């Protein structure tokens, strides 16, 4: 069951920046309450978080936290729904955290926005500088079957409320952990080009070093191969000469042996001839 905006303001679901009740009469007939900004947190070029009441140029893909001026106080048994205002969405501003605020919450509210447009964005819009609202909020009773009992609303106590500076410190811490630029296509493209160029340079340089080392190694092997080849050819020639010489000596030795054999045969024949004559001589037979 949705609570009328005028009743939500009258009953203290929304309080001013000093946690004081607001006049509900301006909200009679309104479908929602417009939450106004008090401070915008951004990161400078050095990564430091800066708080300011407005920004003239939120660059494309840059992010910022918008902190509310009003306090939201949700009693037990109720929830709040928050939505980014359409005029901000139409300018290319995207809210990352919208939706439900649970029961028993008491404190400022905020949203992290990103400029998805191609142009810098001013907050508040320069075209409507007096309109500092950024959220629409409505309240619902969880159990819609029972009537609202205004006298028994169970609001969180003051000691459970988030102080403004305490709340801002949490948002600053969160923003510090986030990149200043979200999905900046131009920056990503330049970074990729740079990394590819560096890797190409490194690859070419390493390839050149490898080629030079291989060439040096081959040049080292050439003299060794040449010397080995020359040495082998030199040794082979010596072996060939020695073989020819040995073959000649062997032939000469064979000739000498053959000549010696002939001489021995002739000598043997000359020794055997007289013996044959003596035996066959009839004058010597007894």
Secondary structure, DSSP 8 states (H G I E B T S, - for coil): -EE-HHHHHHHTSEE-TTS-B---GGGTT-SSEEEEEEEEEEE-TTS-EEEES-EEEE-TTBEEEEEESSEEE--TTEEEEEEE-HHHHTTTEEESS-EEE-TT-EE--EEEEEE-SSS-EEES-GGGTT--EEEEEEEEES-TTS---GGG-----GGGS--HHHHHHHHHHHHHTS-SBSS-HHHHHHHHHHHHHHHHHHHHHHHHHHHHHHHHHHHHHHHHHHHHHHHHHHHHHHHHHHHHHHHHHHHHHHHHHHHHHHHHHHHHHHHHHHHHHHHH-GGG--
